[in-house]
Amino acid sequence: MSVNVAIIYYSSTGTIHALAQAAVEGAEKAGADVRLRKVAETAPPEAVSARPEWARHLQDTAGIAEAGHDDLEWADAVLFGTPTRFGNPASQLRAFIDTTGPLWFQGKLADKVYSAFTASNTAHGGQESTLLALANTFYHWGGIIVPPGYTDPVQFQSGNPYGTSYVAADGPPGEVALQAARFQARRVVDTAAFLKAGRDA
């Protein structure tokens, strides 16, 4: 049972990008067809250039396609990745989500599996509230929300049942966070496959 998974993310300096790549690995290992998509950068150029690591990451990921509505339509499951911004998803990801009204109105976002992952600069820096805020959108879409919960040993190490999260001030994501992202993606693929098989039956 082939499952289409879109991994749609925003990353300014690379932390969320690293988690998104780990999610791609997990989804592909579970047998899914995967599209990795970034959302458009909406910050003014002077803000980006003021932080060398931001400008560098933008340049390094220039080859990754930007997310479009067709990616959401194609997908059986979608994982969203975003840094926290005052306990909420980044405005860049919200800007993309806010264009999806026509798809929602046509029912094209319903009955898909959704999940999310995040990072903040400090411990407890809004990680859970960011994931819960994204879930509000999934409710409106009529989505099926699949959190990692504590359904794998890595979750007792990473500690967040809502979705993979990481403290960016600790440096690039380590093996525990990457394993958690891989597991979360695998769980999403498995759940989407069960649903697809049930519908076909």
The 8 nearest C-alpha neighbors of each residue, nearest first, counted from 0:
[[1, 192, 2, 196, 195, 30, 193, 31],
 [2, 0, 31, 3, 30, 32, 192, 195],
 [1, 3, 31, 192, 32, 75, 4, 0],
 [4, 2, 74, 32, 75, 31, 33, 76],
 [3, 5, 33, 76, 74, 77, 75, 32],
 [6, 4, 34, 77, 74, 33, 7, 35],
 [5, 7, 78, 35, 77, 79, 36, 34],
 [8, 6, 36, 79, 37, 5, 35, 78],
 [9, 7, 80, 37, 79, 81, 38, 36],
 [8, 10, 81, 38, 37, 92, 80, 91],
 [11, 9, 15, 13, 16, 12, 81, 8],
 [10, 12, 53, 13, 56, 9, 57, 14],
 [11, 13, 53, 56, 52, 10, 14, 55],
 [12, 14, 16, 10, 15, 11, 56, 17],
 [13, 15, 17, 16, 171, 12, 167, 18],
 [16, 14, 18, 10, 17, 13, 19, 80],
 [15, 17, 13, 19, 14, 18, 10, 20],
 [18, 16, 20, 14, 15, 19, 13, 21],
 [19, 17, 15, 21, 20, 16, 177, 180],
 [20, 18, 16, 22, 21, 17, 15, 23],
 [19, 21, 23, 17, 22, 18, 16, 24],
 [20, 22, 24, 18, 181, 23, 19, 177],
 [21, 23, 181, 19, 25, 180, 184, 20],
 [24, 22, 20, 26, 21, 25, 27, 19],
 [25, 23, 21, 27, 22, 26, 28, 181],
 [26, 24, 181, 22, 28, 185, 184, 23],
 [27, 25, 29, 184, 185, 23, 28, 31],
 [26, 28, 31, 30, 29, 24, 25, 23],
 [27, 29, 25, 30, 26, 24, 31, 185],
 [30, 28, 26, 27, 185, 31, 25, 188],
 [31, 29, 27, 28, 26, 32, 1, 2],
 [32, 30, 2, 27, 26, 3, 29, 33],
 [31, 33, 3, 4, 2, 27, 30, 34],
 [34, 32, 4, 5, 31, 3, 35, 27],
 [33, 35, 5, 6, 36, 4, 32, 70],
 [36, 34, 6, 5, 7, 33, 37, 23],
 [37, 35, 7, 66, 65, 64, 6, 34],
 [38, 36, 65, 8, 7, 66, 9, 64],
 [37, 39, 65, 66, 9, 8, 92, 40],
 [40, 38, 41, 65, 37, 91, 66, 95],
 [39, 41, 42, 91, 38, 9, 57, 11],
 [40, 42, 91, 39, 43, 90, 94, 44],
 [41, 43, 40, 44, 46, 47, 91, 45],
 [42, 44, 46, 45, 41, 47, 40, 48],
 [45, 43, 47, 46, 48, 42, 49, 41],
 [46, 44, 48, 47, 43, 49, 42, 50],
 [47, 45, 49, 44, 43, 48, 42, 50],
 [46, 48, 44, 45, 49, 54, 53, 50],
 [47, 49, 45, 50, 54, 46, 44, 51],
 [50, 48, 46, 47, 45, 51, 54, 53],
 [51, 49, 48, 53, 52, 47, 54, 46],
 [50, 52, 54, 53, 55, 48, 49, 47],
 [53, 51, 55, 54, 50, 12, 56, 11],
 [54, 52, 12, 56, 50, 55, 11, 51],
 [53, 55, 51, 57, 48, 47, 52, 56],
 [56, 54, 52, 58, 53, 57, 51, 59],
 [55, 57, 59, 53, 58, 12, 54, 52],
 [58, 56, 54, 55, 60, 59, 61, 53],
 [57, 59, 55, 61, 56, 60, 54, 62],
 [58, 60, 56, 57, 61, 55, 62, 54],
 [61, 59, 62, 57, 58, 63, 56, 55],
 [62, 60, 58, 63, 59, 57, 64, 56],
 [61, 63, 60, 64, 59, 58, 65, 57],
 [64, 62, 60, 61, 36, 65, 37, 35],
 [65, 63, 36, 62, 37, 66, 35, 61],
 [64, 66, 37, 38, 36, 39, 67, 63],
 [67, 65, 36, 38, 37, 70, 64, 7],
 [68, 66, 69, 70, 65, 71, 95, 38],
 [67, 69, 71, 70, 72, 66, 99, 102],
 [68, 70, 72, 67, 71, 73, 66, 74],
 [71, 69, 73, 68, 72, 67, 74, 5],
 [72, 70, 68, 74, 69, 73, 5, 108],
 [71, 73, 69, 70, 74, 68, 107, 108],
 [74, 72, 70, 71, 69, 75, 3, 5],
 [75, 73, 3, 4, 76, 71, 72, 5],
 [74, 76, 3, 111, 4, 2, 112, 191],
 [77, 75, 112, 4, 74, 111, 113, 191],
 [78, 76, 5, 113, 4, 6, 112, 79],
 [77, 79, 6, 114, 115, 113, 7, 5],
 [80, 78, 115, 7, 8, 6, 77, 116],
 [79, 81, 8, 116, 117, 115, 9, 15],
 [82, 80, 117, 9, 8, 88, 89, 15],
 [81, 83, 118, 117, 119, 89, 88, 84],
 [82, 84, 88, 119, 87, 86, 129, 89],
 [83, 85, 87, 86, 89, 88, 82, 125],
 [86, 84, 87, 83, 125, 124, 88, 129],
 [85, 87, 125, 129, 84, 128, 83, 126],
 [86, 88, 129, 84, 83, 85, 132, 89],
 [89, 87, 83, 129, 81, 84, 82, 90],
 [88, 90, 91, 84, 92, 82, 81, 83],
 [89, 91, 93, 92, 94, 88, 84, 41],
 [92, 90, 94, 89, 93, 41, 40, 39],
 [93, 91, 95, 94, 90, 89, 9, 38],
 [92, 94, 90, 96, 95, 91, 97, 89],
 [95, 93, 97, 91, 92, 96, 90, 98],
 [96, 94, 92, 93, 97, 98, 38, 91],
 [97, 95, 93, 98, 99, 94, 92, 100],
 [96, 98, 94, 95, 99, 93, 100, 92],
 [99, 97, 96, 95, 100, 94, 101, 68],
 [98, 100, 102, 97, 96, 101, 103, 68],
 [99, 101, 103, 102, 98, 104, 97, 96],
 [100, 102, 104, 103, 99, 105, 98, 107],
 [103, 101, 107, 105, 99, 104, 100, 108],
 [102, 104, 100, 106, 105, 101, 108, 107],
 [103, 105, 101, 106, 102, 100, 107, 99],
 [106, 104, 102, 103, 107, 101, 108, 100],
 [107, 105, 103, 104, 109, 108, 102, 140],
 [106, 108, 102, 105, 109, 103, 72, 104],
 [107, 109, 103, 106, 140, 102, 111, 110],
 [110, 108, 141, 142, 140, 106, 111, 107],
 [111, 109, 142, 141, 143, 112, 108, 140],
 [112, 110, 142, 75, 76, 109, 143, 113],
 [111, 113, 76, 143, 144, 142, 191, 77],
 [114, 112, 144, 77, 76, 78, 143, 145],
 [113, 115, 78, 145, 144, 146, 79, 77],
 [114, 116, 79, 78, 80, 162, 130, 117],
 [117, 115, 163, 80, 162, 164, 79, 81],
 [116, 118, 164, 81, 82, 80, 126, 163],
 [119, 117, 165, 82, 164, 166, 83, 167],
 [120, 118, 166, 83, 124, 121, 167, 82],
 [119, 121, 167, 168, 166, 124, 118, 122],
 [122, 120, 124, 119, 166, 123, 168, 167],
 [121, 123, 124, 166, 120, 119, 165, 125],
 [124, 122, 125, 126, 121, 119, 127, 166],
 [125, 123, 121, 122, 119, 126, 120, 86],
 [126, 124, 86, 128, 123, 127, 129, 83],
 [125, 127, 129, 128, 124, 123, 83, 117],
 [126, 128, 130, 129, 125, 131, 161, 159],
 [127, 129, 131, 125, 86, 130, 126, 132],
 [130, 128, 87, 132, 86, 126, 127, 88],
 [129, 131, 133, 127, 132, 128, 115, 134],
 [130, 132, 134, 128, 133, 129, 127, 135],
 [133, 131, 129, 135, 134, 130, 128, 87],
 [134, 132, 130, 135, 136, 131, 129, 137],
 [133, 135, 137, 131, 136, 132, 138, 130],
 [136, 134, 138, 132, 133, 137, 131, 139],
 [135, 137, 139, 134, 133, 138, 140, 132],
 [136, 138, 134, 140, 142, 139, 135, 141],
 [139, 137, 141, 135, 136, 140, 142, 134],
 [140, 138, 136, 137, 141, 135, 142, 103],
 [139, 141, 137, 109, 142, 138, 108, 103],
 [142, 140, 109, 138, 139, 110, 137, 143],
 [143, 141, 110, 137, 109, 111, 140, 112],
 [142, 144, 112, 111, 113, 110, 145, 141],
 [145, 143, 113, 112, 114, 142, 146, 137],
 [144, 146, 114, 113, 187, 143, 112, 147],
 [147, 145, 161, 148, 162, 114, 144, 160],
 [146, 148, 183, 160, 162, 149, 150, 161],
 [149, 147, 160, 146, 150, 161, 154, 159],
 [148, 150, 154, 151, 160, 147, 155, 152],
 [149, 151, 148, 147, 154, 152, 153, 160],
 [150, 152, 153, 154, 149, 155, 182, 147],
 [153, 151, 154, 155, 150, 156, 149, 157],
 [154, 152, 156, 155, 151, 179, 157, 175],
 [155, 153, 157, 156, 152, 149, 158, 151],
 [154, 156, 158, 153, 152, 157, 149, 151],
 [155, 157, 153, 154, 158, 175, 152, 176],
 [158, 156, 154, 155, 159, 153, 175, 176],
 [157, 159, 155, 154, 156, 160, 149, 153],
 [158, 160, 161, 162, 157, 163, 154, 164],
 [161, 159, 148, 147, 162, 149, 146, 158],
 [162, 160, 146, 159, 148, 147, 130, 127],
 [163, 161, 116, 160, 115, 146, 147, 159],
 [162, 164, 116, 180, 179, 159, 117, 176],
 [165, 163, 117, 118, 116, 162, 126, 159],
 [164, 166, 118, 167, 119, 176, 117, 172],
 [167, 165, 119, 120, 168, 121, 118, 122],
 [166, 168, 120, 169, 170, 119, 165, 118],
 [167, 169, 120, 170, 166, 121, 119, 171],
 [168, 170, 167, 166, 171, 172, 120, 165],
 [171, 169, 168, 167, 172, 166, 173, 14],
 [170, 172, 14, 173, 167, 169, 17, 13],
 [173, 171, 176, 170, 177, 14, 174, 165],
 [174, 172, 175, 176, 177, 171, 170, 178],
 [173, 175, 177, 176, 178, 172, 179, 171],
 [176, 174, 178, 177, 173, 179, 157, 153],
 [177, 175, 179, 178, 174, 173, 172, 180],
 [178, 176, 174, 180, 179, 175, 21, 18],
 [177, 179, 181, 175, 180, 176, 174, 182],
 [178, 180, 176, 182, 177, 181, 163, 153],
 [181, 179, 22, 183, 177, 178, 182, 163],
 [182, 180, 25, 22, 178, 184, 21, 179],
 [181, 183, 185, 179, 180, 184, 178, 186],
 [184, 182, 180, 186, 147, 185, 181, 179],
 [185, 183, 187, 26, 22, 181, 25, 186],
 [184, 186, 182, 188, 26, 25, 187, 183],
 [185, 187, 189, 183, 184, 188, 190, 182],
 [188, 186, 184, 190, 185, 189, 191, 183],
 [187, 189, 185, 191, 186, 190, 192, 184],
 [190, 188, 192, 186, 191, 187, 185, 193],
 [191, 189, 193, 187, 192, 188, 186, 194],
 [190, 192, 194, 188, 193, 189, 195, 112],
 [191, 193, 195, 189, 190, 194, 196, 188],
 [194, 192, 190, 196, 191, 195, 197, 189],
 [195, 193, 197, 191, 192, 196, 198, 190],
 [194, 196, 192, 198, 197, 193, 191, 199],
 [195, 197, 199, 193, 194, 198, 192, 200],
 [196, 198, 194, 200, 195, 199, 193, 192],
 [199, 197, 195, 200, 196, 194, 193, 192],
 [198, 200, 196, 197, 195, 194, 193, 0],
 [199, 197, 198, 196, 195, 194, 193, 0]]
